[in-house]
């Protein structure tokens, strides 16, 4: 069942403390199923998080 496997993936994601919500996790799974390298996808997510943190820090400094 697709819903049950999604729930299992979300629980694994939470145990591993990935910070991914169900929608993001589903997108990642679909990308991997379409042949995207999981390690490359992980690296992109990490870089996006760093960029987001930097932007938030800069916004806080400006206010």
Secondary structure, DSSP 8 states (H G I E B T S, - for coil): -HHHHHHHHHHHHHHTT----HHHHHHHHHHHHTT--HHHHHHHHHHHHHHHHHHHHHHHHH-
